[in-house]
Amino acid sequence: MAFAALKLHPTLVRGVEDLNFVRPTPIQSEAIPLALEGRDLLASAVTGSGKTAAFLLPILHHLLERSRGTTRALVMAPTRELALQILDNFKQLARHTRLRAAAVHGGVGMRPQETAFRKGVDLIIATPGRLLDHFQYDYATLSGLEYLVLDEADRMLDMGFLPDIRRILGHIPKPRQTFFFSATMPPSIEALTREILRAPAKIALQRRAAPAEGVAQTVYPVPEGRKRALLVELLKRGDIEEALVFTRTKHRADQLAKLLNRNGISAERIHGNRSQPQRGKALAGFKDGKYQVLVATDVAARGIDVEALGHVVNFNVPTVPDDYIHRVGRTARADATGEAFTLVAPEEEANLERIERALGSKLPRVRLEGFDYEVDSDPPNGRRTEASRAKKPENRGRGAANGAGRSRDKDGAGSARPRRRRFGRGPGRR
């Protein structure tokens, strides 16, 4: 089937052709006709399968048919990166139209976003927290809203956005159409959809949790204290050319990026504590080849879309199988191929077993030939030996005292839980 057979507006077909999209992906082939008919959608498909175009194209088609001069479509996304990625997709698909869109997210000033609300851009892509910041003002009524999309809905619920989503739904008019798009469809998502979707068409192209077929998955059993050295060795030997490396915490992402740079491997990091300009610069540098490695946490991972990404590395084993699916799904997108390496310490074996049960298969184990797996000989990991630590007990005491008042470092899905704010509080939301 060609895109022209979907009966989209001619200007959108031109935009698709400019992108050299030969044929719709399975999720696009199923979702677009149903959305053009006016149906609500509850869709689940593997990460990287083309879900963004599957909801953008029919919405843009409807917007072109009935121009109103007000904001008529709202897409909610869990992270800034995903919001900006969707905006980029919009610009590409709508390049031959006069439709306008704006991204509304934290990490940047609110004034340009306020202007977008006041002028009434056709489509707004927003993160829940920052959208609520704007809703405290009269200019952000969205009274003409007709189309609503919850993208990566499973991640939004994982990140604790459910109360915010309910508040947003109470603030906006009942949409003409609502679309739920998600890589997985846990029971919590289905419960929410029953509240707000009207006789939705259900599309489930991912029958069970699984990465894309083009991903070659490999496990490297290694002591925790030798993970950093093993990663450095894999990169230096050329087993990994470029990689998106996932860590569990923001602190570890910072430390790992510094370690790689000290070993002559260009690396940057992206996580929730970095400003939006910093995150954007790091991602752009990785896409352009300036950095060989981008170290990221799960929070920042949604929205990272890198064409022809060769490797994903799980520096820490995810505790939830779905997180593994999403991480690994960053490679082998759109029918491409890629490799996923997972570094597994003995204490993480239980997490790996849960992932393998969800996948329904045992992942192959590999031992790197010639690599020293002994923990005592880990020069690149930056840790002092027991002898050197014993020399300065007074420093340890001062460090403990100084650290007592610090907040515990959190990251992964938990760190992005939005603060429970009421309307009227200051900005700064995700």
C-alpha positions, 0 to 999 in steps of 0.5 A, spaced: 500 500 500 502 507 498 501 513 502 496 515 496 492 510 497 490 512 504 486 518 501 490 523 505 490 531 503 495 532 497 499 536 501 501 531 506 502 526 501 507 531 498 510 531 505 511 524 506 514 523 499 519 528 500 521 524 506 522 518 502 517 514 505 515 508 500 509 505 504 506 506 511 508 501 516 503 496 519 501 501 525 500 507 520 496 502 515 491 500 520 491 507 524 490 512 519 484 509 515 480 509 522 482 515 524 480 519 518 473 515 519 473 519 526 474 513 530 478 514 537 484 509 537 487 505 542 494 503 539 500 499 541 506 497 537 513 496 538 517 502 539 520 505 532 514 503 528 512 509 526 506 511 531 508 519 531 506 519 523 500 514 525 497 520 529 499 526 526 497 525 519 490 524 520 490 530 525 493 534 520 488 532 514 482 534 519 485 540 520 486 542 513 479 540 511 476 545 516 481 551 518 479 555 524 484 559 526 485 556 533 488 551 537 484 545 535 489 539 537 493 537 543 499 532 543 501 530 550 508 527 551 512 525 557 518 528 556 521 534 553 525 530 548 519 527 545 515 533 545 521 536 540 521 530 536 514 530 535 514 537 533 520 536 528 516 530 525 510 535 524 514 540 521 517 535 516 510 532 514 506 539 514 512 542 510 507 544 504 501 546 508 500 553 512 499 549 519 503 551 525 505 548 531 509 549 538 512 545 543 510 547 551 515 544 556 519 545 562 527 547 562 525 554 557 521 560 558 514 561 558 513 567 554 514 564 547 509 558 549 504 564 552 505 567 545 503 560 541 497 560 546 494 567 544 496 566 537 492 559 537 497 555 533 494 549 530 497 544 534 500 544 541 505 538 543 506 539 551 509 535 557 503 535 563 507 539 568 508 545 564 501 545 560 498 545 567 503 551 569 500 555 563 493 553 565 493 557 571 492 563 566 486 565 562 490 565 555 490 558 555 483 555 555 484 551 549 476 552 548 477 550 540 480 543 542 478 537 538 483 532 537 487 529 543 493 525 543 496 521 549 503 519 546 507 514 550 501 513 555 505 508 559 511 512 560 506 518 563 503 513 568 510 510 570 512 517 571 507 519 576 503 523 571 496 520 572 493 526 577 496 531 572 493 528 566 486 527 570 487 535 571 488 536 564 482 532 562 478 536 567 480 543 564 479 542 556 473 541 552 471 534 550 475 532 544 472 530 538 477 524 537 482 522 542 488 517 541 492 513 545 499 511 543 503 507 547 509 501 546 505 497 551 498 497 554 498 495 561 492 494 565 493 501 568 492 504 561 486 500 559 483 503 565 484 510 563 482 509 556 475 506 559 474 513 562 475 517 556 475 514 549 468 512 546 468 506 543 475 506 540 478 502 535 483 497 538 490 496 534 495 491 538 501 490 533 505 487 539 502 481 542 507 480 547 513 484 550 519 484 545 524 489 541 524 490 534 526 484 530 532 487 527 535 487 534 541 482 536 541 482 543 547 480 547 548 479 555 555 480 558 556 477 565 561 482 569 562 484 576 559 490 578 566 493 579 568 491 572 563 494 568 566 501 566 572 497 564 568 492 560 565 498 556 571 502 555 574 495 552 568 494 548 569 501 545 576 501 544 576 494 540 571 497 536 565 492 538 561 498 539 562 504 534 557 509 537 552 507 542 546 510 547 548 507 554 543 507 559 544 508 566 539 507 572 541 514 576 543 521 574 549 521 578 552 515 574 550 518 568 555 524 569 560 519 572 560 514 566 561 520 561 567 523 565 570 516 565 569 515 558 572 522 556 578 521 560 579 514 556 579 518 550 572 516 548 568 522 546 561 522 550 556 526 553 550 525 558 542 527 558 538 526 564 533 530 568 538 535 572 540 538 565 537 544 562 534 544 556 539 547 552 544 542 555 540 536 553 539 539 546 546 540 545 548 533 547 543 530 543 544 534 537 552 532 538 550 525 538 546 525 532 552 529 528 557 524 530 561 529 535 560 524 541 561 517 540 557 515 546 551 518 549 549 516 556 542 517 558 537 515 564 530 512 562 527 519 564 530 522 558 530 516 553 523 517 551 524 522 545 531 520 543 530 518 536 537 517 532 537 514 525 541 508 524 543 507 531 548 501 531 548 500 539 544 500 545 548 498 552 544 497 558 549 499 563 544 497 569 539 492 568 532 495 568 528 492 574 522 492 569 521 488 563 518 494 559 523 499 560 528 494 557 523 493 551 523 501 550 531 502 551 533 496 546 527 499 541 532 505 540 536 501 535 533 497 529 528 502 528 524 502 522 526 496 519 533 497 520 538 493 524 542 494 531 545 491 537 543 491 544 548 489 549 547 488 557 552 488 562 549 484 568 552 483 575 551 477 579 546 481 583 542 483 577 541 476 575 534 476 578 532 482 574 535 479 567 531 473 569 524 477 569 526 480 562 527 473 559 521 471 562 517 477 558 521 475 552 520 468 552 527 466 550 534 466 554 539 471 551 545 469 549 551 470 554 558 472 552 565 473 555 570 478 552 576 474 550 582 477 553 579 482 558 581 481 565 574 480 569 578 481 576 575 486 580 581 488 584 584 490 577 579 496 575 584 502 573 578 506 569 573 505 574 576 511 578 575 507 585 580 508 590 583 501 593 582 499 600 589 501 602 588 508 599 581 509 602 584 507 609 589 512 609 584 518 610 578 516 615 578 523 617 576 525 610 570 519 610 568 522 616 567 529 613 564 526 607 559 523 611 557 529 615 557 533 609 552 528 605 547 527 611 543 533 609 543 532 601 537 529 598 538 522 595 539 521 588 534 518 584 533 517 577 530 512 572 522 512 572 522 515 579 525 521 578 521 524 574 515 524 578 512 531 578 511 535 584 504 535 586 503 543 585 496 547 585 494 552 580 498 558 581 504 556 583 510 558 579 513 555 573 519 550 572 515 543 571 517 538 566 
